[in-house]
Amino acid sequence: METKTKFFTYGEETQSRLALHDGPAFGPVTLAYETYGKLNENKDNAILVFHALTGSQHLTGFNPEISSVGEKWTEECRTGWWNDFVGPGKMVDTDRFFVVCANYFGGCYGSTGPASINPETGNEYGGDFPHICFSDIVDSQLPLFSKLGIETFHAAIGSSLGGMLAMNLATRHPKKVRRIIPIACGIEATTLTRTHILEQILAVENDPNFCNGHYYNGPAPLRGLALARMISHKTFVSLHAMEARMTEKCEQEQDEFSWYKIKSPLESYILHQGRKFVRRFDANSYLYLSSAWTKYHLLRDCGKTRYDEVFAGCKHQDYLVFSIDSDVCFYPDEQEYIVKQIRASGLPVEYITVHSDKGHDSFLLEPDLYSEAIKRMLEK
């Protein structure tokens, strides 16, 4: 099934600009998005999916190119990142549901971000792009929902960073969604997460090509971005999966090192992940989205001091929370904490632990482990 990315722009007039939580109103804003299935007459069969940190709006099917994205739309991007989960007769059945997925404000797959042209200067925003938070990303999508004619989503689903955005939408705009399915995520950025992200931000900042984010007319900070990805990648896969993906070949095709020499398949595998990533993602987008993650705390996002206050307007909602037992990006303790707060607030919640040797990446690779419970929730 071939799909096409669509584009929606708003904020060209001052009164319709995006109100940022830590800065002046911003506009214009373009969102790249894809839809699948048909919105029914009652407009109550819509499902919203939030993608992960470096994901895109391309959820399922085959999208050969996005002209505004150019070479960063690599072969890896062309098949939908949840292709085995979403489609006719699949877990999220597009014969029954109208599914929406948008690239994030601040991203690099067609939505307005640091690589976009600033209409006031005629150059890329670069380091002048505003600092954003998760609430800005969620709020940036509200005009799109109105344009599509959706007042309330049947469900919102998100994995990893996307799960945090689903929780933000559900609690800050509770009337917008009835069922919430967060997978392998948290409701606060942990100390370990903030440490990992700081290391990644520092890796990019210290690349001599970074130039405070204004690198688009010169060499990009590819070494810094590759190192950032290498730091993060070890949290996405389990050790078993990492070992299974290794080969006996030890590569050192480029000059990342001068004194040190690659000695093992493990080192070669991690280096390959960094090299591969820089072909499909923008360093500034990586920094802006990662920085937003460090600030994430659902209490602060909602302007509350207790979680029962956060969930006070959510009494009509149902929650289905997934953990992955081998996850070291979002440890199961984080999902247990989510469930504890939801239950203490008197809301219905089902909690499922997925047993997998794939680590955090299980939510991308193993539809059979999630399908039955998600179908059951969507059919409620």
C-alpha positions as CSV (number, residue, x, y, z in Angstrom):
1,M,0.0,0.0,0.0
2,E,1.6,3.3,-1.1
3,T,0.9,6.3,1.1
4,K,1.5,10.0,0.8
5,T,2.4,12.5,3.4
6,K,0.0,15.5,3.7
7,F,0.8,19.0,5.0
8,F,-1.2,21.4,7.1
9,T,-0.1,25.0,7.7
10,Y,-1.5,27.5,10.2
11,G,-0.3,30.5,12.1
12,E,0.4,32.8,9.2
13,E,-1.8,35.3,10.9
14,T,-0.8,36.6,14.3
15,Q,-4.0,35.5,16.0
16,S,-3.6,31.9,14.9
17,R,0.0,31.3,15.9
18,L,1.1,28.6,18.3
19,A,1.3,29.8,21.9
20,L,4.5,28.4,23.3
21,H,4.9,27.7,27.0
22,D,8.3,29.4,27.3
23,G,8.5,32.0,24.6
24,P,6.5,34.2,22.2
25,A,3.8,32.9,19.9
26,F,5.2,31.1,16.9
27,G,4.1,30.9,13.3
28,P,3.7,29.8,10.7
29,V,3.6,26.1,11.7
30,T,3.5,23.3,9.1
31,L,2.7,19.8,10.2
32,A,3.5,16.8,8.1
33,Y,1.0,14.0,8.7
34,E,-0.5,10.8,7.3
35,T,-4.0,9.3,7.7
36,Y,-5.3,5.8,7.0
37,G,-8.8,4.5,6.8
38,K,-11.9,6.7,6.7
39,L,-13.5,9.0,9.3
40,N,-17.1,7.8,9.9
41,E,-20.2,10.0,9.8
42,N,-20.2,10.4,13.6
43,K,-16.5,11.2,13.6
44,D,-15.9,8.9,16.6
45,N,-13.7,6.3,15.1
46,A,-10.4,8.3,15.0
47,I,-7.2,6.9,16.6
48,L,-4.2,9.2,17.2
49,V,-0.7,7.6,17.2
50,F,2.3,9.5,18.6
51,H,5.7,8.3,17.2
52,A,9.0,7.8,19.1
53,L,11.9,10.3,19.4
54,T,13.3,9.8,15.9
55,G,10.2,8.4,14.2
56,S,8.0,10.0,11.6
57,Q,4.4,10.5,10.5
58,H,4.8,7.5,8.2
59,L,3.1,4.8,10.3
60,T,2.3,2.1,7.8
61,G,2.5,1.3,4.1
62,F,5.2,2.4,1.7
63,N,6.0,6.1,1.1
64,P,8.8,6.4,-1.5
65,E,9.7,10.0,-1.0
66,I,8.9,13.4,0.6
67,S,10.3,16.1,-1.5
68,S,10.7,18.6,1.3
69,V,12.7,16.0,3.3
70,G,15.1,15.1,0.5
71,E,18.0,12.7,1.2
72,K,17.1,12.2,4.8
73,W,14.1,10.2,3.7
74,T,16.3,7.1,3.4
75,E,15.3,3.6,2.5
76,E,14.9,2.9,6.2
77,C,12.1,5.5,6.4
78,R,10.1,4.4,3.4
79,T,8.3,1.4,5.0
80,G,6.0,2.5,7.9
81,W,7.6,2.2,11.3
82,W,4.5,0.4,12.6
83,N,3.7,-1.4,9.4
84,D,3.0,-4.8,11.2
85,F,0.7,-3.1,13.7
86,V,-1.5,-0.8,11.6
87,G,-3.5,-1.6,8.5
88,P,-6.5,-3.6,7.1
89,G,-7.3,-6.4,9.6
90,K,-4.2,-5.7,11.7
91,M,-4.0,-4.7,15.4
92,V,-5.2,-1.1,14.6
93,D,-7.6,-2.0,11.9
94,T,-7.8,0.7,9.2
95,D,-11.0,-1.0,7.8
96,R,-12.6,0.1,11.1
97,F,-10.7,3.1,12.3
98,F,-9.4,6.4,10.9
99,V,-5.8,6.6,12.1
100,V,-3.8,9.9,12.3
101,C,0.0,10.3,12.9
102,A,1.8,13.7,12.6
103,N,5.5,14.5,12.6
104,Y,6.4,16.6,15.6
105,F,6.8,20.4,15.7
106,G,10.6,20.6,16.0
107,G,11.1,17.5,13.9
108,C,12.8,17.0,10.5
109,Y,10.4,14.9,8.4
110,G,8.3,17.8,6.9
111,S,7.0,19.5,10.0
112,T,8.3,22.9,11.0
113,G,11.6,22.5,12.8
114,P,15.1,24.0,13.0
115,A,15.9,23.1,9.4
116,S,12.8,24.9,8.1
117,I,13.1,28.4,6.5
118,N,12.4,31.3,8.7
119,P,10.2,33.6,6.6
120,E,11.6,36.7,8.3
121,T,15.2,35.9,7.3
122,G,15.0,33.6,4.3
123,N,17.4,31.2,6.1
124,E,17.0,28.1,8.2
125,Y,16.0,28.7,11.8
126,G,19.0,26.7,13.0
127,G,19.9,27.6,16.6
128,D,17.3,30.4,16.5
129,F,14.4,27.9,16.6
130,P,12.6,28.3,19.9
131,H,13.2,25.9,22.8
132,I,10.1,23.7,23.1
133,C,8.5,21.3,25.6
134,F,6.2,18.3,25.2
135,S,3.1,20.5,25.8
136,D,4.1,22.7,22.8
137,I,4.3,19.6,20.6
138,V,0.9,18.4,21.7
139,D,-0.7,21.8,21.4
140,S,0.8,22.2,17.9
141,Q,-1.4,19.4,16.7
142,L,-4.7,20.7,18.0
143,P,-5.4,22.9,14.9
144,L,-4.8,19.8,12.8
145,F,-7.4,17.8,14.7
146,S,-9.9,20.7,14.2
147,K,-9.1,20.8,10.5
148,L,-9.8,17.0,10.2
149,G,-13.1,17.5,12.1
150,I,-12.1,15.4,15.1
151,E,-13.3,16.6,18.5
152,T,-12.6,13.5,20.5
153,F,-10.3,10.5,19.6
154,H,-11.5,7.0,20.2
155,A,-8.0,6.3,21.4
156,A,-4.5,7.8,21.6
157,I,-1.6,5.4,21.4
158,G,2.1,6.2,22.0
159,S,5.3,4.2,22.5
160,S,8.5,5.6,24.2
161,L,8.5,9.4,23.8
162,G,5.2,9.0,22.0
163,G,3.6,7.5,25.2
164,M,4.6,10.5,27.2
165,L,2.9,12.8,24.6
166,A,-0.2,10.6,24.8
167,M,-0.3,11.1,28.6
168,N,0.2,14.8,28.1
169,L,-2.7,15.0,25.7
170,A,-4.9,12.9,27.9
171,T,-4.4,14.9,31.1
172,R,-4.1,18.5,29.7
173,H,-6.9,18.0,27.1
174,P,-8.9,15.2,28.6
175,K,-12.0,15.8,26.4
176,K,-9.9,15.0,23.4
177,V,-9.5,11.3,24.0
178,R,-11.4,8.4,25.6
179,R,-8.8,5.5,25.7
180,I,-5.1,6.0,26.3
181,I,-2.5,3.3,25.5
182,P,1.0,4.3,26.6
183,I,3.7,1.7,25.8
184,A,7.1,1.6,27.5
185,C,7.2,5.2,28.8
186,G,7.0,7.3,31.9
187,I,5.4,10.4,33.3
188,E,8.5,12.0,34.6
189,A,12.0,12.3,33.1
190,T,14.2,10.2,35.5
191,T,17.6,11.1,36.8
192,L,19.1,8.4,34.6
193,T,17.3,9.6,31.5
194,R,18.4,13.2,32.0
195,T,22.0,12.1,32.5
196,H,21.9,10.1,29.2
197,I,20.4,13.0,27.3
198,L,22.9,15.5,28.7
199,E,25.7,13.2,27.4
200,Q,24.1,13.2,24.0
201,I,23.5,16.9,23.9
202,L,27.1,17.5,24.9
203,A,28.3,15.1,22.1
204,V,26.5,17.3,19.5
205,E,27.4,20.6,21.0
206,N,31.1,19.7,21.1
207,D,31.3,18.8,17.4
208,P,33.2,21.7,15.8
209,N,30.7,21.7,12.9
210,F,27.8,22.5,15.2
211,C,28.2,26.3,15.1
212,N,25.4,26.9,17.7
213,G,23.0,25.2,15.4
214,H,23.8,27.3,12.3
215,Y,25.5,24.6,10.2
216,Y,23.1,24.2,7.2
217,N,25.3,26.0,4.8
218,G,28.4,24.0,5.8
219,P,29.4,20.6,7.1
220,A,26.9,19.1,9.5
221,P,27.9,17.9,13.0
222,L,27.8,14.3,11.9
223,R,30.4,13.0,14.4
224,G,28.6,14.5,17.3
225,L,25.2,13.2,16.2
226,A,26.7,9.7,15.6
227,L,28.2,9.7,19.1
228,A,24.8,10.8,20.5
229,R,23.1,7.9,18.8
230,M,25.7,5.5,20.0
231,I,25.1,6.6,23.6
232,S,21.4,6.2,23.3
233,H,21.3,3.0,21.2
234,K,22.5,0.8,24.0
235,T,19.3,1.5,25.9
236,F,17.0,0.5,22.9
237,V,18.0,-3.1,22.5
238,S,18.7,-5.9,24.9
239,L,22.1,-7.4,25.2
240,H,20.7,-10.6,23.6
241,A,19.4,-8.7,20.6
242,M,22.6,-6.7,20.3
243,E,24.7,-9.9,20.2
244,A,22.3,-11.5,17.7
245,R,22.7,-8.5,15.3
246,M,26.5,-8.5,15.4
247,T,28.7,-9.9,12.7
248,E,32.2,-11.1,12.7
249,K,33.3,-8.2,10.5
250,C,35.1,-5.4,12.3
251,E,34.8,-2.2,10.4
252,Q,36.8,1.0,10.6
253,E,36.0,2.6,7.3
254,Q,36.3,6.2,8.4
255,D,38.5,8.2,10.7
256,E,36.5,8.3,13.9
257,F,39.6,7.2,15.7
258,S,43.3,7.8,15.2
259,W,45.0,6.0,18.1
260,Y,42.3,3.4,18.8
261,K,41.5,0.6,16.4
262,I,38.1,-1.3,16.3
263,K,38.7,-4.7,17.7
264,S,35.3,-6.5,18.0
265,P,32.0,-7.0,16.4
266,L,30.3,-5.2,19.3
267,E,32.3,-2.0,18.6
268,S,31.7,-2.3,14.9
269,Y,27.9,-2.8,15.4
270,I,27.6,0.3,17.7
271,L,29.7,2.4,15.3
272,H,27.5,1.3,12.4
273,Q,24.4,2.4,14.3
274,G,25.8,5.9,14.7
275,R,26.9,6.1,11.0
276,K,23.5,4.9,9.8
277,F,21.5,7.3,11.9
278,V,23.2,10.5,10.7
279,R,21.9,9.8,7.1
280,R,18.3,10.1,8.2
281,F,18.0,12.6,11.0
282,D,18.9,16.2,11.7
283,A,21.2,17.1,14.6
284,N,19.2,20.2,15.7
285,S,15.9,18.2,15.7
286,Y,17.6,15.6,17.9
287,L,18.7,18.3,20.3
288,Y,15.4,20.1,20.5
289,L,13.3,17.0,21.0
290,S,15.8,15.5,23.5
291,S,15.9,18.8,25.5
292,A,12.1,18.7,25.6
293,W,12.3,15.2,27.1
294,T,14.6,16.4,29.9
295,K,11.9,18.9,31.0
296,Y,9.1,16.4,31.0
297,H,7.2,16.1,34.2
298,L,3.4,15.5,34.0
299,L,2.7,17.4,37.3
300,R,4.5,20.5,36.0
301,D,3.0,20.1,32.5
302,C,-0.4,20.2,34.0
303,G,0.4,22.9,36.5
304,K,-0.6,20.7,39.5
305,T,1.1,19.5,42.7
306,R,-0.6,16.1,43.0
307,Y,-1.5,13.4,40.5
308,D,-5.1,13.1,41.7
309,E,-5.4,16.7,40.5
310,V,-3.8,15.8,37.2
311,F,-6.3,13.0,36.6
312,A,-9.4,14.8,38.0
313,G,-10.8,15.6,34.6
314,C,-10.1,12.1,33.2
315,K,-12.9,10.1,34.8
316,H,-14.4,9.1,31.4
317,Q,-11.1,7.6,30.3
318,D,-9.8,4.0,30.2
319,Y,-6.0,3.3,30.3
320,L,-4.0,0.3,29.1
321,V,-0.3,0.5,30.1
322,F,2.4,-1.7,28.8
323,S,5.8,-2.6,30.3
324,I,8.6,-4.5,28.6
325,D,10.5,-6.6,31.1
326,S,13.8,-6.3,29.3
327,D,13.5,-2.5,28.7
328,V,16.5,-0.4,30.0
329,C,15.4,2.8,28.3
330,F,12.2,3.0,30.4
331,Y,12.5,0.5,33.2
332,P,9.3,-1.2,34.3
333,D,9.4,0.8,37.5
334,E,8.3,3.8,35.5
335,Q,5.2,2.1,34.1
336,E,4.4,0.7,37.6
337,Y,4.5,4.3,38.8
338,I,2.1,5.4,36.1
339,V,-0.4,2.7,37.0
340,K,-0.1,3.5,40.7
341,Q,-1.0,7.1,40.1
342,I,-3.9,6.3,37.8
343,R,-5.4,3.8,40.2
344,A,-5.0,6.1,43.2
345,S,-7.0,8.7,41.2
346,G,-9.8,6.2,40.8
347,L,-9.5,5.6,37.0
348,P,-9.8,2.2,35.3
349,V,-6.4,0.8,34.2
350,E,-5.1,-2.5,32.8
351,Y,-1.4,-3.2,33.2
352,I,0.4,-5.7,31.1
353,T,4.0,-6.7,31.2
354,V,5.4,-8.0,27.9
355,H,8.0,-10.7,28.2
356,S,10.6,-10.1,25.5
357,D,14.3,-10.4,24.8
358,K,14.2,-7.5,22.4
359,G,14.4,-4.7,25.0
360,H,12.8,-1.3,24.4
361,D,12.6,-2.1,20.6
362,S,10.0,-4.8,21.3
363,F,7.2,-2.2,20.6
364,L,8.5,-2.0,17.0
365,L,9.1,-5.6,16.4
366,E,6.6,-7.9,18.1
367,P,3.0,-7.1,17.2
368,D,1.7,-10.5,18.6
369,L,2.7,-9.5,22.1
370,Y,0.5,-6.4,22.1
371,S,-2.3,-7.2,19.6
372,E,-4.8,-9.0,21.7
373,A,-4.9,-6.5,24.6
374,I,-5.0,-3.4,22.3
375,K,-7.7,-4.9,20.1
376,R,-9.7,-5.6,23.3
377,M,-9.3,-2.0,24.5
378,L,-10.2,-0.5,21.1
379,E,-13.4,-2.6,21.0
380,K,-14.6,-1.5,24.4
